[in-house]
């Protein structure tokens, strides 16, 4: 009985104190973000209208909740900003994604007129 209670308290404590500072990945994609020693929470990425862009390990691009082609990304971003979203991109890149794909996405973000890009990373596990 007490073992079960102890496990439940540990799980609740992890959720309460160690919960994720931003979404782990865009809906429908799987992104293993790079580890950064000084990662900080980005609460803006939790907003429903956040311009969250993800690049998976195979190079697939997701904007918010749907898959997009790289050349269509700038139009999707402009549309999101027109709808009232903050002019900041939250970019979650898989640690195994190719550098060239990331630069293509950054170019599309620049074409869309966005200058603020936040890379979403993970804190190292202890």
C-alpha positions in Angstrom: 0.0 0.0 0.0 2.7 2.5 1.1 4.8 1.6 -1.9 2.0 2.6 -4.3 1.5 5.9 -2.4 5.2 6.6 -2.6 5.3 6.0 -6.4 2.3 8.2 -6.9 3.8 11.0 -4.9 7.0 10.7 -6.9 5.1 10.9 -10.2 3.1 13.9 -9.0 6.3 15.6 -7.8 7.9 15.1 -11.2 4.8 16.4 -13.0 4.6 19.4 -10.7 8.2 20.4 -10.4 10.0 18.8 -13.3 7.3 19.1 -16.0 8.1 20.0 -19.5 8.8 23.7 -20.0 7.4 23.6 -23.5 5.8 21.0 -25.8 8.1 18.0 -26.5 7.2 18.0 -30.2 4.6 19.2 -32.6 1.5 17.1 -33.0 2.1 14.2 -35.4 5.9 14.5 -35.3 8.6 13.0 -33.2 11.5 15.2 -32.4 14.4 14.3 -30.1 15.8 17.8 -29.4 19.4 18.5 -28.9 20.7 18.7 -25.3 22.0 22.1 -24.1 23.6 22.7 -20.8 21.9 26.1 -20.3 18.5 25.5 -21.7 15.8 27.8 -20.4 12.0 27.4 -20.4 10.1 29.1 -23.3 6.6 29.6 -22.0 5.5 31.3 -25.2 5.8 27.9 -27.0 2.9 26.7 -24.9 0.5 29.2 -26.4 -2.2 27.8 -28.6 -1.3 30.2 -31.4 2.5 29.9 -31.1 4.4 29.5 -34.4 5.9 26.1 -33.5 7.9 24.5 -36.3 9.5 21.1 -36.1 12.1 19.3 -38.2 12.2 15.5 -37.7 15.3 13.3 -38.1 14.2 12.3 -41.7 13.8 16.0 -42.7 10.0 16.2 -42.5 8.8 19.7 -41.5 5.8 20.3 -39.3 4.2 23.8 -38.8 2.0 23.8 -35.7 0.0 20.6 -36.1 0.4 19.8 -39.8 3.1 18.7 -42.2 4.2 21.3 -44.7 6.6 21.4 -47.6 9.7 23.6 -47.1 8.8 26.0 -49.9 5.3 26.5 -48.4 6.6 27.3 -44.9 7.0 31.1 -45.4 3.4 31.4 -46.5 2.2 29.4 -43.5 4.2 31.6 -41.1 2.9 34.8 -42.7 -0.7 33.5 -42.4 -0.1 32.7 -38.7 1.3 36.2 -38.0 -1.7 37.7 -39.9 -4.0 35.8 -37.5 -2.4 37.5 -34.5 0.4 35.2 -33.4 3.5 36.5 -31.8 6.3 37.3 -34.4 8.6 34.6 -33.0 9.3 31.1 -34.3 9.8 28.2 -31.9 12.0 25.8 -33.7 12.3 22.2 -32.5 15.0 20.4 -34.5 15.7 16.7 -34.1 19.3 16.2 -32.9 19.9 13.8 -35.9 18.4 16.2 -38.6 20.6 17.3 -41.3 22.2 20.8 -41.0 21.2 21.6 -44.6 17.5 21.0 -43.9 17.7 23.4 -40.9 19.3 26.1 -43.0 16.5 25.7 -45.6 13.9 26.2 -42.9 15.7 29.2 -41.4 15.8 30.7 -44.9 12.0 30.3 -45.2 11.6 31.9 -41.8 13.7 34.9 -43.0 11.7 35.2 -46.2 8.5 35.3 -44.0 10.0 38.3 -42.2 10.5 36.8 -38.8 13.7 37.8 -37.0 13.1 36.1 -33.6 13.8 32.4 -33.6 14.0 30.3 -30.4 15.6 26.9 -30.7 13.9 24.4 -28.4 16.4 22.2 -26.6 16.5 19.8 -23.7 18.3 20.1 -20.4 20.9 17.3 -19.7 19.6 14.4 -17.7 21.2 14.0 -14.3 
